[in-house]
Amino acid sequence: MNNRFSHELEIPPNPPLGKGGTPPVRPFIEKREVKPPNDSKHWYQSKTIWFNLIFILASLLTTVAPTLEQYTSAEMYGVLATAVALINALLRLITDQPIKQGGGRG
């Protein structure tokens, strides 16, 4: 690059490549250890499920307690919906174990 802005933008000539010869899109995910499917967990060990249960309870609380309704607006619900979606996506990224299927013990 031979222009007046070249000192501001330093791009390595050969960026490091990930698996398969492509640039790593999600290097933090590639490095973590994924547990085998038979190493599953109970539903109550899931951070994602607990987060969603807490959010459901908080939503029910605002419905049951009319005094809290004055503090909630359409904009606030929009922000909360966005935050919940973002947190769920982040929790899904760090998930490394499936939840056990079925209702049996074990």
Stockholm file with secondary structure:
# STOCKHOLM 1.0

chainA/1-106         MNNRFSHELEIPPNPPLGKGGTPPVRPFIEKREVKPPNDSKHWYQSKTIWFNLIFILASLLTTVAPTLEQYTSAEMYGVLATAVALINALLRLITDQPIKQGGGRG
#=GR chainA/1-106 SS CCSTTTTTCCCCSSCCCCGGGSCCSCHHHHHSCCCCTTSCBCGGGCHHHHHHHHHHHHHHHHHHCGGGGGGCCHHHHHHHHHHHHHHHHHHHHHCCSCBCCSSCCC
#=GC SS_cons         CCSTTTTTCCCCSSCCCCGGGSCCSCHHHHHSCCCCTTSCBCGGGCHHHHHHHHHHHHHHHHHHCGGGGGGCCHHHHHHHHHHHHHHHHHHHHHCCSCBCCSSCCC
//
